[in-house]
């Protein structure tokens, strides 16, 4: 697993998404809009980070991301 992460980090097409001080309003909005709490806050953080950076589709097997308006999700193995 760690070797695979190393390969991803070496990829010239990799873009690391980071939180900045301007990120918090995006997180606050998505948490308020989707009424998440508890462990789902982590999913909201990922969704807000994607939307903040202009990511329109998140590839994940986690259906919980369907609750975040503005972010499409697709299962990575769907055709």
PyMOL Python script that loads the backbone (N, CA, C, O; Angstrom):
from pymol import cmd

cmd.read_pdbstr("""\
ATOM      1  N   UNK A   1       0.820  -1.194   0.000  1.00  0.00           N
ATOM      2  CA  UNK A   1       0.000   0.000   0.000  1.00  0.00           C
ATOM      3  C   UNK A   1       0.867   1.262   0.000  1.00  0.00           C
ATOM      4  O   UNK A   1       0.586   2.209  -0.735  1.00  0.00           O
ATOM      5  N   UNK A   2       1.905   1.276   0.813  1.00  0.00           N
ATOM      6  CA  UNK A   2       2.760   2.462   0.849  1.00  0.00           C
ATOM      7  C   UNK A   2       3.498   2.663  -0.466  1.00  0.00           C
ATOM      8  O   UNK A   2       3.720   3.798  -0.887  1.00  0.00           O
ATOM      9  N   UNK A   3       3.876   1.575  -1.111  1.00  0.00           N
ATOM     10  CA  UNK A   3       4.550   1.687  -2.407  1.00  0.00           C
ATOM     11  C   UNK A   3       3.613   2.316  -3.435  1.00  0.00           C
ATOM     12  O   UNK A   3       4.041   3.141  -4.243  1.00  0.00           O
ATOM     13  N   UNK A   4       2.334   1.929  -3.406  1.00  0.00           N
ATOM     14  CA  UNK A   4       1.367   2.496  -4.347  1.00  0.00           C
ATOM     15  C   UNK A   4       1.216   3.997  -4.121  1.00  0.00           C
ATOM     16  O   UNK A   4       1.140   4.760  -5.084  1.00  0.00           O
ATOM     17  N   UNK A   5       1.173   4.425  -2.878  1.00  0.00           N
ATOM     18  CA  UNK A   5       1.087   5.855  -2.569  1.00  0.00           C
ATOM     19  C   UNK A   5       2.317   6.574  -3.105  1.00  0.00           C
ATOM     20  O   UNK A   5       2.207   7.680  -3.635  1.00  0.00           O
ATOM     21  N   UNK A   6       3.465   5.970  -2.974  1.00  0.00           N
ATOM     22  CA  UNK A   6       4.691   6.567  -3.512  1.00  0.00           C
ATOM     23  C   UNK A   6       4.587   6.757  -5.023  1.00  0.00           C
ATOM     24  O   UNK A   6       5.013   7.785  -5.552  1.00  0.00           O
ATOM     25  N   UNK A   7       4.021   5.767  -5.721  1.00  0.00           N
ATOM     26  CA  UNK A   7       3.839   5.892  -7.166  1.00  0.00           C
ATOM     27  C   UNK A   7       2.907   7.051  -7.501  1.00  0.00           C
ATOM     28  O   UNK A   7       3.177   7.831  -8.414  1.00  0.00           O
ATOM     29  N   UNK A   8       1.809   7.157  -6.755  1.00  0.00           N
ATOM     30  CA  UNK A   8       0.873   8.259  -7.004  1.00  0.00           C
ATOM     31  C   UNK A   8       1.548   9.608  -6.793  1.00  0.00           C
ATOM     32  O   UNK A   8       1.363  10.531  -7.586  1.00  0.00           O
ATOM     33  N   UNK A   9       2.329   9.720  -5.726  1.00  0.00           N
ATOM     34  CA  UNK A   9       2.994  10.993  -5.425  1.00  0.00           C
ATOM     35  C   UNK A   9       4.023  11.366  -6.485  1.00  0.00           C
ATOM     36  O   UNK A   9       4.312  12.549  -6.668  1.00  0.00           O
ATOM     37  N   UNK A  10       4.579  10.383  -7.186  1.00  0.00           N
ATOM     38  CA  UNK A  10       5.552  10.643  -8.239  1.00  0.00           C
ATOM     39  C   UNK A  10       4.894  10.962  -9.579  1.00  0.00           C
ATOM     40  O   UNK A  10       5.568  11.392 -10.514  1.00  0.00           O
ATOM     41  N   UNK A  11       3.596  10.756  -9.674  1.00  0.00           N
ATOM     42  CA  UNK A  11       2.886  10.976 -10.931  1.00  0.00           C
ATOM     43  C   UNK A  11       2.862  12.456 -11.298  1.00  0.00           C
ATOM     44  O   UNK A  11       2.503  13.283 -10.459  1.00  0.00           O
ATOM     45  N   UNK A  12       3.236  12.819 -12.538  1.00  0.00           N
ATOM     46  CA  UNK A  12       3.227  14.226 -12.934  1.00  0.00           C
ATOM     47  C   UNK A  12       1.814  14.814 -13.010  1.00  0.00           C
ATOM     48  O   UNK A  12       1.651  16.034 -12.993  1.00  0.00           O
ATOM     49  N   UNK A  13       0.800  13.962 -13.093  1.00  0.00           N
ATOM     50  CA  UNK A  13      -0.576  14.459 -13.171  1.00  0.00           C
ATOM     51  C   UNK A  13      -1.250  14.635 -11.816  1.00  0.00           C
ATOM     52  O   UNK A  13      -2.394  15.085 -11.749  1.00  0.00           O
ATOM     53  N   UNK A  14      -0.556  14.287 -10.737  1.00  0.00           N
ATOM     54  CA  UNK A  14      -1.139  14.382  -9.404  1.00  0.00           C
ATOM     55  C   UNK A  14      -1.273  15.837  -8.971  1.00  0.00           C
ATOM     56  O   UNK A  14      -0.339  16.627  -9.111  1.00  0.00           O
ATOM     57  N   UNK A  15      -2.425  16.174  -8.452  1.00  0.00           N
ATOM     58  CA  UNK A  15      -2.648  17.489  -7.853  1.00  0.00           C
ATOM     59  C   UNK A  15      -3.127  17.246  -6.429  1.00  0.00           C
ATOM     60  O   UNK A  15      -4.183  16.649  -6.219  1.00  0.00           O
ATOM     61  N   UNK A  16      -2.361  17.702  -5.464  1.00  0.00           N
ATOM     62  CA  UNK A  16      -2.741  17.540  -4.059  1.00  0.00           C
ATOM     63  C   UNK A  16      -3.689  18.676  -3.684  1.00  0.00           C
ATOM     64  O   UNK A  16      -3.362  19.851  -3.854  1.00  0.00           O
ATOM     65  N   UNK A  17      -4.859  18.317  -3.175  1.00  0.00           N
ATOM     66  CA  UNK A  17      -5.831  19.316  -2.738  1.00  0.00           C
ATOM     67  C   UNK A  17      -5.546  19.642  -1.283  1.00  0.00           C
ATOM     68  O   UNK A  17      -5.391  18.748  -0.451  1.00  0.00           O
ATOM     69  N   UNK A  18      -5.478  20.925  -0.988  1.00  0.00           N
ATOM     70  CA  UNK A  18      -5.153  21.339   0.372  1.00  0.00           C
ATOM     71  C   UNK A  18      -6.185  22.336   0.890  1.00  0.00           C
ATOM     72  O   UNK A  18      -6.814  23.070   0.128  1.00  0.00           O
ATOM     73  N   UNK A  19      -6.332  22.333   2.191  1.00  0.00           N
ATOM     74  CA  UNK A  19      -7.206  23.291   2.847  1.00  0.00           C
ATOM     75  C   UNK A  19      -6.419  24.580   3.068  1.00  0.00           C
ATOM     76  O   UNK A  19      -5.252  24.554   3.460  1.00  0.00           O
ATOM     77  N   UNK A  20      -7.069  25.684   2.813  1.00  0.00           N
ATOM     78  CA  UNK A  20      -6.475  26.992   3.095  1.00  0.00           C
ATOM     79  C   UNK A  20      -7.378  27.694   4.099  1.00  0.00           C
ATOM     80  O   UNK A  20      -8.422  27.163   4.480  1.00  0.00           O
ATOM     81  N   UNK A  21      -6.986  28.863   4.518  1.00  0.00           N
ATOM     82  CA  UNK A  21      -7.826  29.600   5.468  1.00  0.00           C
ATOM     83  C   UNK A  21      -9.171  29.982   4.853  1.00  0.00           C
ATOM     84  O   UNK A  21     -10.124  30.257   5.582  1.00  0.00           O
ATOM     85  N   UNK A  22      -9.261  30.003   3.523  1.00  0.00           N
ATOM     86  CA  UNK A  22     -10.516  30.336   2.853  1.00  0.00           C
ATOM     87  C   UNK A  22     -11.417  29.115   2.664  1.00  0.00           C
ATOM     88  O   UNK A  22     -12.527  29.241   2.147  1.00  0.00           O
ATOM     89  N   UNK A  23     -10.951  27.946   3.076  1.00  0.00           N
ATOM     90  CA  UNK A  23     -11.700  26.707   2.922  1.00  0.00           C
ATOM     91  C   UNK A  23     -12.856  26.581   3.909  1.00  0.00           C
ATOM     92  O   UNK A  23     -13.903  26.034   3.563  1.00  0.00           O
ATOM     93  N   UNK A  24     -12.687  27.069   5.110  1.00  0.00           N
ATOM     94  CA  UNK A  24     -13.668  26.861   6.166  1.00  0.00           C
ATOM     95  C   UNK A  24     -15.089  27.279   5.785  1.00  0.00           C
ATOM     96  O   UNK A  24     -16.019  26.531   6.085  1.00  0.00           O
ATOM     97  N   UNK A  25     -15.313  28.434   5.138  1.00  0.00           N
ATOM     98  CA  UNK A  25     -16.695  28.775   4.752  1.00  0.00           C
ATOM     99  C   UNK A  25     -17.334  27.722   3.842  1.00  0.00           C
ATOM    100  O   UNK A  25     -18.537  27.479   3.935  1.00  0.00           O
ATOM    101  N   UNK A  26     -16.553  27.103   2.973  1.00  0.00           N
ATOM    102  CA  UNK A  26     -17.076  26.045   2.105  1.00  0.00           C
ATOM    103  C   UNK A  26     -17.503  24.836   2.939  1.00  0.00           C
ATOM    104  O   UNK A  26     -18.560  24.253   2.700  1.00  0.00           O
ATOM    105  N   UNK A  27     -16.681  24.468   3.909  1.00  0.00           N
ATOM    106  CA  UNK A  27     -17.013  23.349   4.785  1.00  0.00           C
ATOM    107  C   UNK A  27     -18.261  23.675   5.607  1.00  0.00           C
ATOM    108  O   UNK A  27     -19.162  22.846   5.734  1.00  0.00           O
ATOM    109  N   UNK A  28     -18.306  24.857   6.148  1.00  0.00           N
ATOM    110  CA  UNK A  28     -19.449  25.270   6.970  1.00  0.00           C
ATOM    111  C   UNK A  28     -20.746  25.214   6.156  1.00  0.00           C
ATOM    112  O   UNK A  28     -21.774  24.756   6.655  1.00  0.00           O
ATOM    113  N   UNK A  29     -20.695  25.672   4.927  1.00  0.00           N
ATOM    114  CA  UNK A  29     -21.878  25.669   4.073  1.00  0.00           C
ATOM    115  C   UNK A  29     -22.345  24.251   3.767  1.00  0.00           C
ATOM    116  O   UNK A  29     -23.536  23.959   3.874  1.00  0.00           O
ATOM    117  N   UNK A  30     -21.436  23.374   3.392  1.00  0.00           N
ATOM    118  CA  UNK A  30     -21.830  22.011   3.027  1.00  0.00           C
ATOM    119  C   UNK A  30     -22.327  21.233   4.246  1.00  0.00           C
ATOM    120  O   UNK A  30     -23.235  20.411   4.114  1.00  0.00           O
ATOM    121  N   UNK A  31     -21.761  21.469   5.416  1.00  0.00           N
ATOM    122  CA  UNK A  31     -22.234  20.799   6.633  1.00  0.00           C
ATOM    123  C   UNK A  31     -23.639  21.292   6.978  1.00  0.00           C
ATOM    124  O   UNK A  31     -24.508  20.495   7.331  1.00  0.00           O
ATOM    125  N   UNK A  32     -23.859  22.589   6.877  1.00  0.00           N
ATOM    126  CA  UNK A  32     -25.181  23.148   7.174  1.00  0.00           C
ATOM    127  C   UNK A  32     -26.228  22.658   6.188  1.00  0.00           C
ATOM    128  O   UNK A  32     -27.336  22.292   6.581  1.00  0.00           O
ATOM    129  N   UNK A  33     -25.879  22.653   4.912  1.00  0.00           N
ATOM    130  CA  UNK A  33     -26.807  22.272   3.851  1.00  0.00           C
ATOM    131  C   UNK A  33     -27.177  20.789   3.915  1.00  0.00           C
ATOM    132  O   UNK A  33     -28.319  20.428   3.630  1.00  0.00           O
ATOM    133  N   UNK A  34     -26.244  19.944   4.278  1.00  0.00           N
ATOM    134  CA  UNK A  34     -26.493  18.508   4.258  1.00  0.00           C
ATOM    135  C   UNK A  34     -26.841  17.939   5.633  1.00  0.00           C
ATOM    136  O   UNK A  34     -27.156  16.755   5.749  1.00  0.00           O
ATOM    137  N   UNK A  35     -26.786  18.763   6.665  1.00  0.00           N
ATOM    138  CA  UNK A  35     -27.159  18.361   8.028  1.00  0.00           C
ATOM    139  C   UNK A  35     -26.424  17.090   8.477  1.00  0.00           C
ATOM    140  O   UNK A  35     -27.045  16.160   8.992  1.00  0.00           O
ATOM    141  N   UNK A  36     -25.117  17.057   8.282  1.00  0.00           N
ATOM    142  CA  UNK A  36     -24.336  15.900   8.715  1.00  0.00           C
ATOM    143  C   UNK A  36     -23.789  16.137  10.118  1.00  0.00           C
ATOM    144  O   UNK A  36     -23.676  17.276  10.574  1.00  0.00           O
ATOM    145  N   UNK A  37     -23.457  15.060  10.782  1.00  0.00           N
ATOM    146  CA  UNK A  37     -22.866  15.132  12.119  1.00  0.00           C
ATOM    147  C   UNK A  37     -22.047  13.869  12.335  1.00  0.00           C
ATOM    148  O   UNK A  37     -22.104  12.931  11.540  1.00  0.00           O
ATOM    149  N   UNK A  38     -21.299  13.859  13.401  1.00  0.00           N
ATOM    150  CA  UNK A  38     -20.522  12.668  13.758  1.00  0.00           C
ATOM    151  C   UNK A  38     -19.492  12.304  12.712  1.00  0.00           C
ATOM    152  O   UNK A  38     -18.795  13.168  12.179  1.00  0.00           O
ATOM    153  N   UNK A  39     -19.402  11.013  12.421  1.00  0.00           N
ATOM    154  CA  UNK A  39     -18.396  10.511  11.480  1.00  0.00           C
ATOM    155  C   UNK A  39     -18.601  11.043  10.066  1.00  0.00           C
ATOM    156  O   UNK A  39     -17.654  11.065   9.281  1.00  0.00           O
ATOM    157  N   UNK A  40     -19.802  11.466   9.727  1.00  0.00           N
ATOM    158  CA  UNK A  40     -20.075  11.985   8.384  1.00  0.00           C
ATOM    159  C   UNK A  40     -19.411  13.336   8.130  1.00  0.00           C
ATOM    160  O   UNK A  40     -19.321  13.786   6.987  1.00  0.00           O
ATOM    161  N   UNK A  41     -18.950  13.973   9.192  1.00  0.00           N
ATOM    162  CA  UNK A  41     -18.239  15.250   9.034  1.00  0.00           C
ATOM    163  C   UNK A  41     -16.998  15.047   8.170  1.00  0.00           C
ATOM    164  O   UNK A  41     -16.647  15.920   7.378  1.00  0.00           O
ATOM    165  N   UNK A  42     -16.340  13.915   8.315  1.00  0.00           N
ATOM    166  CA  UNK A  42     -15.151  13.648   7.496  1.00  0.00           C
ATOM    167  C   UNK A  42     -15.529  13.583   6.014  1.00  0.00           C
ATOM    168  O   UNK A  42     -14.807  14.119   5.172  1.00  0.00           O
ATOM    169  N   UNK A  43     -16.650  12.933   5.684  1.00  0.00           N
ATOM    170  CA  UNK A  43     -17.118  12.907   4.295  1.00  0.00           C
ATOM    171  C   UNK A  43     -17.440  14.312   3.807  1.00  0.00           C
ATOM    172  O   UNK A  43     -17.129  14.669   2.671  1.00  0.00           O
ATOM    173  N   UNK A  44     -18.062  15.106   4.669  1.00  0.00           N
ATOM    174  CA  UNK A  44     -18.390  16.492   4.305  1.00  0.00           C
ATOM    175  C   UNK A  44     -17.118  17.281   4.024  1.00  0.00           C
ATOM    176  O   UNK A  44     -17.084  18.110   3.115  1.00  0.00           O
ATOM    177  N   UNK A  45     -16.073  17.022   4.806  1.00  0.00           N
ATOM    178  CA  UNK A  45     -14.790  17.703   4.593  1.00  0.00           C
ATOM    179  C   UNK A  45     -14.208  17.347   3.232  1.00  0.00           C
ATOM    180  O   UNK A  45     -13.702  18.217   2.523  1.00  0.00           O
ATOM    181  N   UNK A  46     -14.278  16.074   2.866  1.00  0.00           N
ATOM    182  CA  UNK A  46     -13.779  15.646   1.558  1.00  0.00           C
ATOM    183  C   UNK A  46     -14.612  16.284   0.445  1.00  0.00           C
ATOM    184  O   UNK A  46     -14.057  16.781  -0.535  1.00  0.00           O
ATOM    185  N   UNK A  47     -15.934  16.271   0.590  1.00  0.00           N
ATOM    186  CA  UNK A  47     -16.814  16.865  -0.416  1.00  0.00           C
ATOM    187  C   UNK A  47     -16.547  18.362  -0.551  1.00  0.00           C
ATOM    188  O   UNK A  47     -16.449  18.876  -1.665  1.00  0.00           O
ATOM    189  N   UNK A  48     -16.429  19.057   0.566  1.00  0.00           N
ATOM    190  CA  UNK A  48     -16.166  20.500   0.530  1.00  0.00           C
ATOM    191  C   UNK A  48     -14.811  20.794  -0.096  1.00  0.00           C
ATOM    192  O   UNK A  48     -14.669  21.763  -0.841  1.00  0.00           O
ATOM    193  N   UNK A  49     -13.827  19.976   0.197  1.00  0.00           N
ATOM    194  CA  UNK A  49     -12.494  20.155  -0.379  1.00  0.00           C
ATOM    195  C   UNK A  49     -12.547  19.991  -1.901  1.00  0.00           C
ATOM    196  O   UNK A  49     -11.932  20.761  -2.640  1.00  0.00           O
ATOM    197  N   UNK A  50     -13.285  18.983  -2.353  1.00  0.00           N
ATOM    198  CA  UNK A  50     -13.447  18.778  -3.802  1.00  0.00           C
ATOM    199  C   UNK A  50     -14.118  19.984  -4.444  1.00  0.00           C
ATOM    200  O   UNK A  50     -13.626  20.521  -5.436  1.00  0.00           O
ATOM    201  N   UNK A  51     -15.245  20.408  -3.876  1.00  0.00           N
ATOM    202  CA  UNK A  51     -15.982  21.526  -4.452  1.00  0.00           C
ATOM    203  C   UNK A  51     -15.163  22.819  -4.410  1.00  0.00           C
ATOM    204  O   UNK A  51     -15.197  23.603  -5.358  1.00  0.00           O
ATOM    205  N   UNK A  52     -14.441  23.040  -3.335  1.00  0.00           N
ATOM    206  CA  UNK A  52     -13.602  24.232  -3.180  1.00  0.00           C
ATOM    207  C   UNK A  52     -12.546  24.310  -4.289  1.00  0.00           C
ATOM    208  O   UNK A  52     -12.195  25.395  -4.753  1.00  0.00           O
ATOM    209  N   UNK A  53     -12.050  23.142  -4.701  1.00  0.00           N
ATOM    210  CA  UNK A  53     -11.015  23.098  -5.733  1.00  0.00           C
ATOM    211  C   UNK A  53     -11.561  22.832  -7.131  1.00  0.00           C
ATOM    212  O   UNK A  53     -10.790  22.629  -8.070  1.00  0.00           O
ATOM    213  N   UNK A  54     -12.892  22.833  -7.277  1.00  0.00           N
ATOM    214  CA  UNK A  54     -13.488  22.691  -8.599  1.00  0.00           C
ATOM    215  C   UNK A  54     -13.645  21.266  -9.094  1.00  0.00           C
ATOM    216  O   UNK A  54     -13.912  21.050 -10.276  1.00  0.00           O
ATOM    217  N   UNK A  55     -13.483  20.288  -8.210  1.00  0.00           N
ATOM    218  CA  UNK A  55     -13.700  18.896  -8.593  1.00  0.00           C
ATOM    219  C   UNK A  55     -15.209  18.678  -8.702  1.00  0.00           C
ATOM    220  O   UNK A  55     -15.947  18.932  -7.751  1.00  0.00           O
ATOM    221  N   UNK A  56     -15.660  18.211  -9.855  1.00  0.00           N
ATOM    222  CA  UNK A  56     -17.096  18.043 -10.074  1.00  0.00           C
ATOM    223  C   UNK A  56     -17.566  16.618  -9.812  1.00  0.00           C
ATOM    224  O   UNK A  56     -18.724  16.410  -9.448  1.00  0.00           O
ATOM    225  N   UNK A  57     -16.682  15.624  -9.991  1.00  0.00           N
ATOM    226  CA  UNK A  57     -17.040  14.222  -9.797  1.00  0.00           C
ATOM    227  C   UNK A  57     -15.994  13.544  -8.919  1.00  0.00           C
ATOM    228  O   UNK A  57     -14.792  13.627  -9.172  1.00  0.00           O
ATOM    229  N   UNK A  58     -16.483  12.874  -7.887  1.00  0.00           N
ATOM    230  CA  UNK A  58     -15.625  12.118  -6.984  1.00  0.00           C
ATOM    231  C   UNK A  58     -15.843  10.637  -7.266  1.00  0.00           C
ATOM    232  O   UNK A  58     -16.980  10.166  -7.258  1.00  0.00           O
ATOM    233  N   UNK A  59     -14.779   9.909  -7.513  1.00  0.00           N
ATOM    234  CA  UNK A  59     -14.864   8.469  -7.749  1.00  0.00           C
ATOM    235  C   UNK A  59     -14.669   7.763  -6.418  1.00  0.00           C
ATOM    236  O   UNK A  59     -13.587   7.797  -5.831  1.00  0.00           O
ATOM    237  N   UNK A  60     -15.736   7.123  -5.953  1.00  0.00           N
ATOM    238  CA  UNK A  60     -15.724   6.450  -4.663  1.00  0.00           C
ATOM    239  C   UNK A  60     -16.796   5.363  -4.639  1.00  0.00           C
ATOM    240  O   UNK A  60     -17.787   5.444  -5.364  1.00  0.00           O
ATOM    241  N   UNK A  61     -16.593   4.361  -3.814  1.00  0.00           N
ATOM    242  CA  UNK A  61     -17.598   3.315  -3.632  1.00  0.00           C
ATOM    243  C   UNK A  61     -18.555   3.671  -2.490  1.00  0.00           C
ATOM    244  O   UNK A  61     -19.475   2.910  -2.192  1.00  0.00           O
ATOM    245  N   UNK A  62     -18.342   4.806  -1.863  1.00  0.00           N
ATOM    246  CA  UNK A  62     -19.132   5.244  -0.712  1.00  0.00           C
ATOM    247  C   UNK A  62     -20.359   6.037  -1.173  1.00  0.00           C
ATOM    248  O   UNK A  62     -20.238   7.182  -1.609  1.00  0.00           O
ATOM    249  N   UNK A  63     -21.529   5.425  -1.074  1.00  0.00           N
ATOM    250  CA  UNK A  63     -22.775   6.070  -1.513  1.00  0.00           C
ATOM    251  C   UNK A  63     -23.160   7.267  -0.652  1.00  0.00           C
ATOM    252  O   UNK A  63     -24.011   8.062  -1.049  1.00  0.00           O
ATOM    253  N   UNK A  64     -22.553   7.404   0.505  1.00  0.00           N
ATOM    254  CA  UNK A  64     -22.884   8.527   1.383  1.00  0.00           C
ATOM    255  C   UNK A  64     -22.601   9.878   0.734  1.00  0.00           C
ATOM    256  O   UNK A  64     -23.158  10.893   1.151  1.00  0.00           O
ATOM    257  N   UNK A  65     -21.751   9.900  -0.272  1.00  0.00           N
ATOM    258  CA  UNK A  65     -21.428  11.164  -0.935  1.00  0.00           C
ATOM    259  C   UNK A  65     -22.585  11.697  -1.769  1.00  0.00           C
ATOM    260  O   UNK A  65     -22.530  12.832  -2.241  1.00  0.00           O
ATOM    261  N   UNK A  66     -23.621  10.904  -1.956  1.00  0.00           N
ATOM    262  CA  UNK A  66     -24.788  11.365  -2.707  1.00  0.00           C
ATOM    263  C   UNK A  66     -25.525  12.477  -1.962  1.00  0.00           C
ATOM    264  O   UNK A  66     -26.322  13.192  -2.571  1.00  0.00           O
ATOM    265  N   UNK A  67     -25.283  12.638  -0.685  1.00  0.00           N
ATOM    266  CA  UNK A  67     -25.982  13.663   0.100  1.00  0.00           C
ATOM    267  C   UNK A  67     -25.426  15.073  -0.115  1.00  0.00           C
ATOM    268  O   UNK A  67     -26.032  16.052   0.320  1.00  0.00           O
ATOM    269  N   UNK A  68     -24.282  15.177  -0.781  1.00  0.00           N
ATOM    270  CA  UNK A  68     -23.646  16.489  -0.935  1.00  0.00           C
ATOM    271  C   UNK A  68     -23.982  17.098  -2.292  1.00  0.00           C
ATOM    272  O   UNK A  68     -23.440  16.701  -3.323  1.00  0.00           O
ATOM    273  N   UNK A  69     -24.883  18.064  -2.267  1.00  0.00           N
ATOM    274  CA  UNK A  69     -25.332  18.730  -3.484  1.00  0.00           C
ATOM    275  C   UNK A  69     -24.163  19.452  -4.139  1.00  0.00           C
ATOM    276  O   UNK A  69     -23.344  20.086  -3.472  1.00  0.00           O
ATOM    277  N   UNK A  70     -24.108  19.341  -5.446  1.00  0.00           N
ATOM    278  CA  UNK A  70     -23.068  20.022  -6.200  1.00  0.00           C
ATOM    279  C   UNK A  70     -21.876  19.131  -6.529  1.00  0.00           C
ATOM    280  O   UNK A  70     -21.050  19.476  -7.374  1.00  0.00           O
ATOM    281  N   UNK A  71     -21.790  17.986  -5.857  1.00  0.00           N
ATOM    282  CA  UNK A  71     -20.698  17.044  -6.105  1.00  0.00           C
ATOM    283  C   UNK A  71     -21.299  15.741  -6.610  1.00  0.00           C
ATOM    284  O   UNK A  71     -22.077  15.091  -5.911  1.00  0.00           O
ATOM    285  N   UNK A  72     -20.932  15.368  -7.823  1.00  0.00           N
ATOM    286  CA  UNK A  72     -21.370  14.076  -8.348  1.00  0.00           C
ATOM    287  C   UNK A  72     -20.404  13.015  -7.859  1.00  0.00           C
ATOM    288  O   UNK A  72     -19.230  13.297  -7.615  1.00  0.00           O
ATOM    289  N   UNK A  73     -20.889  11.817  -7.719  1.00  0.00           N
ATOM    290  CA  UNK A  73     -20.011  10.709  -7.361  1.00  0.00           C
ATOM    291  C   UNK A  73     -20.302   9.553  -8.285  1.00  0.00           C
ATOM    292  O   UNK A  73     -21.433   9.360  -8.731  1.00  0.00           O
ATOM    293  N   UNK A  74     -19.283   8.797  -8.561  1.00  0.00           N
ATOM    294  CA  UNK A  74     -19.386   7.607  -9.400  1.00  0.00           C
ATOM    295  C   UNK A  74     -18.570   6.503  -8.768  1.00  0.00           C
ATOM    296  O   UNK A  74     -17.498   6.739  -8.209  1.00  0.00           O
ATOM    297  N   UNK A  75     -19.092   5.299  -8.864  1.00  0.00           N
ATOM    298  CA  UNK A  75     -18.339   4.142  -8.392  1.00  0.00           C
ATOM    299  C   UNK A  75     -17.195   3.931  -9.393  1.00  0.00           C
ATOM    300  O   UNK A  75     -17.440   3.924 -10.600  1.00  0.00           O
ATOM    301  N   UNK A  76     -15.977   3.761  -8.931  1.00  0.00           N
ATOM    302  CA  UNK A  76     -14.831   3.651  -9.853  1.00  0.00           C
ATOM    303  C   UNK A  76     -14.888   2.429 -10.782  1.00  0.00           C
ATOM    304  O   UNK A  76     -14.206   2.405 -11.806  1.00  0.00           O
ATOM    305  N   UNK A  77     -15.691   1.419 -10.436  1.00  0.00           N
ATOM    306  CA  UNK A  77     -15.750   0.228 -11.271  1.00  0.00           C
ATOM    307  C   UNK A  77     -16.956   0.210 -12.214  1.00  0.00           C
ATOM    308  O   UNK A  77     -17.107  -0.714 -13.014  1.00  0.00           O
ATOM    309  N   UNK A  78     -17.819   1.241 -12.119  1.00  0.00           N
ATOM    310  CA  UNK A  78     -18.968   1.321 -13.036  1.00  0.00           C
ATOM    311  C   UNK A  78     -18.498   1.734 -14.418  1.00  0.00           C
ATOM    312  O   UNK A  78     -17.584   2.545 -14.568  1.00  0.00           O
ATOM    313  N   UNK A  79     -19.135   1.165 -15.416  1.00  0.00           N
ATOM    314  CA  UNK A  79     -18.748   1.423 -16.809  1.00  0.00           C
ATOM    315  C   UNK A  79     -19.227   2.669 -17.355  1.00  0.00           C
ATOM    316  O   UNK A  79     -18.957   2.980 -18.515  1.00  0.00           O
TER     317      UNK A  79
END
""", "prot")
cmd.dss("prot")
cmd.show_as("cartoon", "prot")
cmd.util.cbc("prot")
cmd.orient("prot")
